[in-house]
């Protein structure tokens, strides 16, 4: 698979923070075009509870969820990214959270096997789409894992979460299939039931994360691997501010995470705030709605 000429990287202006005369900590950031898969939330509802965010009694507005999703998709397109869309399936209200559908690296897809029966049919639906759209190597997993919800890819390694959804054995299974080193991180706060609710990659060599979501040993691993990481506080983590998507320069992030937005700007990134408050009723944010389709070389 190749990007169309319109999607090839092009020179772009410096971030607004640089134009204002502020000096980014690590120099000007460079955006890289991405290919995303999303699922329109036509059947979105909160009819069951499988994480602390979900309360069926609170209700959910499907029309509002669709409008917020459309704004997220428009933000990606406006940044020059390519967005493919998988058809939603009636009866799968959480299928909008495309990140959970697979892990795609170097054109190979490691499929999802969901922890809860309510979402079990999503795994085969995403695997079928991938096979039909240029990803013939799709591994059906033996072990429970929820795709990019618990697997986050950097340039030389994959960070993998466990503790609530994905089994450690799935980390090993993914490493053997993809041939990329996988580093296990244990989540301990049920509000942050997936890794992508507590951490996101900043480009390909750094991360932002909330320490309170992780076990002491996993915090030590993150400190060793990423001494220059951006560390978020609980207030921003509690509005799923870390469920964000960074293309190397631009960070699509929940608008309520104002402290983290200011910190990102000081470090030379360009925050792109979005409102996904309706989808947050099911525990999702920008990253949850976004599966990256990596067709090129992601690791040496």
C-alpha positions as CSV (number, residue, x, y, z in Angstrom):
1,X,0.0,0.0,0.0
2,X,1.2,3.5,-0.8
3,X,0.0,7.0,0.0
4,X,-1.5,8.9,-2.8
5,X,0.5,11.9,-4.0
6,X,-1.8,14.2,-2.1
7,X,-0.8,12.4,1.1
8,X,3.0,12.6,0.6
9,X,4.8,14.6,3.4
10,X,5.2,18.2,2.4
11,X,7.0,21.2,3.9
12,X,4.7,23.0,6.4
13,X,4.9,26.1,8.5
14,X,6.4,26.0,12.0
15,X,4.0,25.5,14.9
16,X,2.1,28.6,16.0
17,X,4.1,28.6,19.3
18,X,7.3,29.0,17.3
19,X,5.8,31.8,15.3
20,X,4.9,33.6,18.6
21,X,8.6,33.5,19.5
22,X,8.4,30.7,22.0
23,X,11.3,28.2,21.8
24,X,10.1,24.6,21.8
25,X,12.1,22.3,24.1
26,X,13.3,20.0,21.4
27,X,13.1,22.0,18.2
28,X,10.4,22.3,15.6
29,X,8.1,19.3,15.5
30,X,7.4,17.5,12.2
31,X,4.0,16.0,11.3
32,X,3.9,12.8,9.3
33,X,0.8,11.8,7.3
34,X,-1.1,8.8,8.8
35,X,-3.7,6.4,7.5
36,X,-6.5,5.9,10.0
37,X,-9.5,3.5,10.2
38,X,-12.7,4.8,11.9
39,X,-16.3,3.6,12.4
40,X,-19.2,6.0,12.4
41,X,-21.2,5.6,15.6
42,X,-24.6,5.1,14.0
43,X,-25.5,2.5,16.6
44,X,-23.8,4.1,19.6
45,X,-25.5,3.6,22.9
46,X,-24.6,2.8,26.5
47,X,-26.7,-0.3,27.2
48,X,-24.3,-2.2,29.4
49,X,-21.4,-1.4,31.8
50,X,-17.9,-3.0,31.2
51,X,-15.8,-0.1,32.5
52,X,-16.2,2.6,35.2
53,X,-17.2,5.2,32.7
54,X,-20.3,3.4,31.5
55,X,-23.7,4.0,33.2
56,X,-26.7,2.8,31.2
57,X,-29.0,4.9,33.4
58,X,-27.3,8.1,32.2
59,X,-28.3,7.6,28.6
60,X,-26.4,8.6,25.5
61,X,-27.4,10.7,22.5
62,X,-26.4,8.9,19.3
63,X,-27.0,11.9,17.1
64,X,-24.7,14.0,19.2
65,X,-22.1,11.2,19.2
66,X,-22.2,11.1,15.4
67,X,-21.7,14.9,15.1
68,X,-18.7,14.8,17.5
69,X,-17.3,11.8,15.5
70,X,-17.7,13.7,12.2
71,X,-15.8,16.7,13.7
72,X,-13.0,14.3,14.8
73,X,-12.8,12.9,11.3
74,X,-12.8,16.4,9.8
75,X,-9.9,17.3,12.1
76,X,-7.8,14.4,10.8
77,X,-8.6,15.3,7.2
78,X,-7.8,18.9,7.8
79,X,-4.4,17.9,9.1
80,X,-3.7,15.9,5.9
81,X,-4.3,12.4,7.1
82,X,-6.1,9.7,5.2
83,X,-9.2,8.3,6.8
84,X,-10.9,5.0,5.8
85,X,-14.3,4.0,7.3
86,X,-15.6,0.6,8.2
87,X,-19.3,0.0,8.2
88,X,-20.9,-0.1,11.6
89,X,-22.7,-3.2,12.7
90,X,-26.1,-3.0,14.4
91,X,-26.0,-4.4,17.9
92,X,-22.3,-3.4,18.4
93,X,-22.6,0.0,20.0
94,X,-18.9,0.1,20.9
95,X,-17.7,-0.6,17.4
96,X,-17.0,3.1,17.1
97,X,-13.9,2.5,19.1
98,X,-11.9,1.3,16.2
99,X,-8.6,1.3,18.0
100,X,-9.7,-1.9,19.8
101,X,-10.2,-3.7,16.5
102,X,-6.6,-4.7,15.7
103,X,-2.9,-3.8,15.9
104,X,-1.4,-3.1,12.4
105,X,2.4,-2.8,12.0
106,X,4.4,-3.1,8.7
107,X,1.3,-4.1,6.9
108,X,0.6,-7.1,9.2
109,X,-2.4,-7.1,11.4
110,X,-2.7,-8.8,14.8
111,X,-6.4,-9.2,15.4
112,X,-8.4,-8.5,18.5
113,X,-10.0,-11.0,20.9
114,X,-12.3,-9.1,23.3
115,X,-12.5,-9.7,27.0
116,X,-16.2,-9.1,27.3
117,X,-18.9,-11.0,25.2
118,X,-20.7,-7.8,24.4
119,X,-17.9,-6.8,22.1
120,X,-16.8,-10.3,20.8
121,X,-18.1,-9.9,17.3
122,X,-16.1,-6.7,16.7
123,X,-12.9,-8.7,16.3
124,X,-14.0,-10.7,13.2
125,X,-15.6,-7.6,11.7
126,X,-12.4,-5.6,11.8
127,X,-10.3,-8.6,10.6
128,X,-12.7,-9.1,7.6
129,X,-12.3,-5.4,6.7
130,X,-8.5,-5.6,6.9
131,X,-8.3,-8.6,4.7
132,X,-10.6,-7.0,2.1
133,X,-8.7,-3.7,2.1
134,X,-5.0,-4.6,1.5
135,X,-3.9,-6.4,4.7
136,X,-3.9,-10.1,3.8
137,X,-1.7,-11.1,6.8
138,X,-4.2,-11.0,9.6
139,X,-3.4,-13.1,12.6
140,X,-6.4,-14.4,14.6
141,X,-5.2,-14.3,18.2
142,X,-5.2,-17.1,20.7
143,X,-5.0,-14.8,23.7
144,X,-7.3,-12.0,24.8
145,X,-6.3,-8.6,23.6
146,X,-8.0,-5.4,22.6
147,X,-5.9,-4.1,19.8
148,X,-4.5,-0.6,20.0
149,X,-6.4,-0.1,23.2
150,X,-3.5,-1.9,24.8
151,X,-0.8,-1.8,22.1
152,X,0.8,1.5,21.3
153,X,3.5,1.6,18.6
154,X,6.7,3.7,18.6
155,X,9.6,3.6,16.2
156,X,11.6,0.7,17.8
157,X,9.1,-0.9,20.2
158,X,5.5,-1.5,21.2
159,X,4.2,-0.6,24.6
160,X,1.6,-3.1,25.8
161,X,-0.9,-2.7,28.6
162,X,-2.2,-5.4,30.9
163,X,-4.2,-5.6,34.1
164,X,-7.8,-5.2,33.0
165,X,-8.3,-6.4,29.4
166,X,-5.3,-7.7,27.5
167,X,-3.4,-10.8,28.7
168,X,0.4,-10.8,29.0
169,X,0.4,-13.8,26.8
170,X,-1.0,-11.7,24.0
171,X,2.0,-9.4,24.3
172,X,4.3,-12.4,23.6
173,X,2.0,-13.5,20.8
174,X,2.1,-10.1,19.1
175,X,5.9,-9.9,19.4
176,X,6.3,-13.2,17.7
177,X,4.0,-12.3,14.9
178,X,5.1,-8.8,14.3
179,X,8.8,-9.1,15.1
180,X,8.9,-5.9,17.1
181,X,10.0,-5.7,20.8
182,X,7.0,-5.5,23.1
183,X,7.3,-3.9,26.6
184,X,4.7,-4.9,29.2
185,X,3.2,-2.2,31.4
186,X,0.7,-3.0,34.2
187,X,-2.4,-0.8,34.7
188,X,-3.7,-0.6,38.3
189,X,-6.5,2.1,38.2
190,X,-9.8,0.8,36.7
191,X,-10.6,4.2,35.2
192,X,-7.7,3.6,32.9
193,X,-8.7,0.2,31.8
194,X,-6.7,0.4,28.5
195,X,-3.2,1.7,28.0
196,X,-4.4,4.3,25.5
197,X,-6.4,6.0,28.3
198,X,-3.3,6.6,30.3
199,X,-0.5,7.1,27.7
200,X,0.0,8.2,24.1
201,X,3.1,8.4,21.9
202,X,4.5,11.8,21.0
203,X,5.7,11.0,17.5
204,X,8.0,8.0,17.4
205,X,10.4,8.4,20.3
206,X,8.6,9.9,23.3
207,X,5.4,9.6,25.2
208,X,3.0,11.5,27.5
209,X,1.5,9.6,30.4
210,X,-0.2,9.7,33.8
211,X,1.9,7.9,36.4
212,X,-1.0,7.1,38.7
213,X,-2.4,4.6,36.2
214,X,0.6,2.3,36.4
215,X,2.1,-0.1,38.9
216,X,5.4,1.1,40.6
217,X,7.5,-1.2,38.4
218,X,5.8,0.0,35.3
219,X,6.3,3.6,36.3
220,X,10.0,2.9,36.7
221,X,10.2,1.3,33.3
222,X,8.6,4.4,31.7
223,X,11.0,6.7,33.6
224,X,13.9,4.7,32.3
225,X,12.7,4.5,28.7
226,X,11.4,8.0,28.4
227,X,13.3,10.4,30.7
228,X,11.9,13.4,28.7
229,X,8.3,12.3,28.8
230,X,5.5,14.7,29.3
231,X,3.8,13.8,32.6
232,X,0.1,14.5,33.0
233,X,-1.7,15.2,36.2
234,X,-4.9,13.4,37.4
235,X,-7.2,16.2,36.5
236,X,-6.3,16.0,32.8
237,X,-6.2,12.2,32.9
238,X,-9.6,12.1,34.4
239,X,-11.2,13.7,31.3
240,X,-9.3,11.2,29.1
241,X,-6.8,13.8,28.0
242,X,-4.3,11.1,27.4
243,X,-6.5,9.3,24.9
244,X,-5.0,11.5,22.2
245,X,-3.5,11.1,18.8
246,X,-0.2,12.7,17.8
247,X,1.2,12.8,14.3
248,X,4.6,14.1,15.4
249,X,3.5,17.7,15.7
250,X,-0.3,18.0,16.0
251,X,-2.0,16.4,18.9
252,X,-5.8,15.7,18.6
253,X,-6.9,15.8,22.2
254,X,-10.0,16.2,24.4
255,X,-10.7,19.9,24.8
256,X,-11.2,19.6,28.6
257,X,-7.6,18.6,29.2
258,X,-6.6,22.2,29.4
259,X,-3.5,21.8,31.6
260,X,-2.1,19.1,29.3
261,X,-2.9,21.2,26.2
262,X,-0.9,24.1,27.7
263,X,2.0,21.8,28.5
264,X,2.1,20.3,25.0
265,X,2.1,23.7,23.5
266,X,5.1,24.7,25.6
267,X,6.9,21.7,24.3
268,X,6.4,22.7,20.7
269,X,3.4,20.6,19.8
270,X,0.2,22.0,18.3
271,X,-2.9,20.8,20.2
272,X,-6.1,20.3,18.2
273,X,-8.9,20.2,20.8
274,X,-12.0,18.3,20.1
275,X,-15.2,17.6,21.9
276,X,-16.0,13.9,22.3
277,X,-18.0,14.2,25.6
278,X,-20.8,12.0,24.4
279,X,-18.5,9.1,23.4
280,X,-16.7,9.6,26.8
281,X,-19.9,8.2,28.4
282,X,-18.6,4.8,27.1
283,X,-15.0,5.5,28.1
284,X,-13.7,6.6,24.7
285,X,-11.8,9.6,23.3
286,X,-10.0,10.5,20.1
287,X,-7.6,7.6,20.2
288,X,-10.3,5.1,21.0
289,X,-12.0,6.1,17.8
290,X,-8.9,5.7,15.7
291,X,-7.0,2.7,14.5
292,X,-3.7,3.5,12.7
293,X,-3.0,1.4,9.5
294,X,0.8,1.2,9.3
295,X,1.7,-0.1,5.9
296,X,5.3,1.0,5.9
297,X,8.4,0.0,7.9
298,X,7.7,0.9,11.6
299,X,10.8,-0.7,13.2
300,X,14.3,-1.7,12.0
